[in-house]
């Protein structure tokens, strides 16, 4: 399976999203709907969305992808909708659209699914995107609109490279009673779409049969030591990203997403300083193989001999993790064939 993102098609996707959003808006307003009693706000609200990638070699040192391709993020696909719709949902099976997006970064099937939901059950109000982020750290920004019947936000952004891993938000309600939330920041953690069984960022395609449900990845689950997120010393993984939602006074319904902002590995915007450190330092302990079998016991007749065994390093330590133990060991023994 091709793991690289084809980010050159982002502009065409964005323009298609713009026309689709206007179509969805046009199909929703004339419909006689019952206002969700949870939200009684009588106006629409416009929000800016800023996704911040926090995936660095400092925060996630294990098997951090440096090339072919290096760590990066796909375009973000977002939806505003009612409470009866989910673009993805934890502990449920991923749709074909989510499968294609999380495995290959292909968004067309996913967007068609969203469009169909908007036309069939009037659950979707708007569809928007933010451009791909070439680098594990940095920011991408977009805008969207919500109203009382469709006050929920969901989005998905693929981890690149990965088997089928992504970050996202499922059905976050921006309305509280008759008021819209002014500003919200959510920390984001990785999810497994349940469609590919690869353990590492750069694993080859290994289809999951039968398909599993969407699950959150933690420092101990999956529990296999080869997993790229396996950090048994950590109670919780550090956030891999965050999203900030800010209510604006802009009356524009849809705008072309801003170009992403890149950060260097220390968390500083290239050419500009940022106030807060974005990067957590995650200790990575040394991992070694099992001991080899003992070698022959060598020595002179009547004296004790010495035998030898070795092991090798699986994973070098990083960020003040536990250093590697000795790789060679000798032991006294009775010579097998004394001289």
Number of C-alpha atoms within 10 A of each C-alpha: 10 11 20 16 20 14 16 10 10 17 13 10 18 21 15 15 21 19 13 20 23 16 16 22 18 12 15 21 11 8 9 7 10 8 15 13 11 15 20 17 19 11 11 15 24 21 22 17 22 20 23 25 28 27 27 24 22 19 22 26 19 24 15 20 21 12 8 10 15 16 22 23 27 28 25 23 23 25 28 27 30 23 18 12 22 21 26 21 19 16 13 13 18 22 17 13 20 26 22 18 26 30 24 22 27 19 20 14 16 19 24 13 15 26 22 15 19 24 14 10 11 23 23 30 30 28 30 27 28 26 26 22 25 21 24 27 27 26 26 24 22 23 25 26 25 25 23 26 24 28 26 24 24 21 21 22 23 29 25 29 28 26 29 28 27 25 23 23 20 17 22 15 20 24 21 13 12 14 15 22 15 13 13 12 13 14 15 20 19 20 20 23 30 24 27 23 19 20 19 19 22 19 16 16 16 13 14 12 10 8 14 17 16 19 19 17 18 20 18 18 15 17 14 11 14 14 18 21 24 23 22 16 14 14 10 12 21 20 19 23 23 19 20 16 22 16 19 16 8 12 10 11 18 19 14 17 18 14 14 20 16 21 23 14 19 14 22 19 16 12 9 8 10 12 8 8 10 23 23 19 15 21 20 25 20 16 17 16 12 11 13 12 10 13 12 16 18 20 19 13 13 10 12 14 19 16 17 16 15 16 16 16 15 12 15 15 18 19 14 11 14 14 13 16 12 11 14 12 12 12 11 13 15 18 19 13 12 14 9
